[in-house]
Amino acid sequence: MNANIIKFIKSNEPVYYHVMETPLGNLTLAEQSEQLIGTNFGNSPIAGQSDLNSIKGVTFVQKRTALLKKAEKQLTEYFAGNRQTFSLPLNPMGTPFRQNAWKALQEIPYGQTVSYSKQAEKLGGNQYCRAVGQANHHNPIGIIIPCHRVIGKSGKLVGFASGLDNKEWLLTMEARNKLT
């Protein structure tokens, strides 16, 4: 989850977060109002933000809530190759266009990929390709909203905020465990 989400977070409710271990390193899960609002590789719910107290207007509480336990369980199953879909209440916060782009990501089947241009076509045309790339880059709930399944038109792995090595690992794991 990147810092752009701060302007969308409700200031009157705390953001709960929990750090879990994954094969790709620590992953921080965040929820507000009993909805998952973010995932972020590292030990903070906000990418590049280690001092959560410096974020004005938002209270962060490290607590393993019932929802975060459920999310951790489902992600653990996913990383083990035993889960292909998630059943969690999600609230990816962003502009209406980005929310539509993230909905389109959720329609990409496990173990499959699409190009940025195909995702842009789904949202109205190739003229949205760059905007789709930015929306995917700012996806606050990575893995669960699978932006890692979007690749370049040529088939190359491009554009993944959590690193191309992680993107390759996720796609390889999914291809290996895909049900036919």
Secondary structure as UniProt FT lines:
FT   HELIX           3..8
FT   TURN            11..12
FT   STRAND          15..22
FT   TURN            23..24
FT   STRAND          25..32
FT   TURN            33..34
FT   STRAND          35..41
FT   TURN            47..48
FT   HELIX           52..54
FT   TURN            56..57
FT   STRAND          60..62
FT   HELIX           66..79
FT   TURN            80..81
FT   HELIX           96..105
FT   TURN            106..107
FT   TURN            110..111
FT   STRAND          114..115
FT   HELIX           116..122
FT   TURN            123..124
FT   HELIX           126..128
FT   HELIX           129..137
FT   TURN            143..144
FT   HELIX           147..149
FT   STRAND          150..151
FT   TURN            153..154
FT   TURN            161..162
FT   HELIX           164..177
//
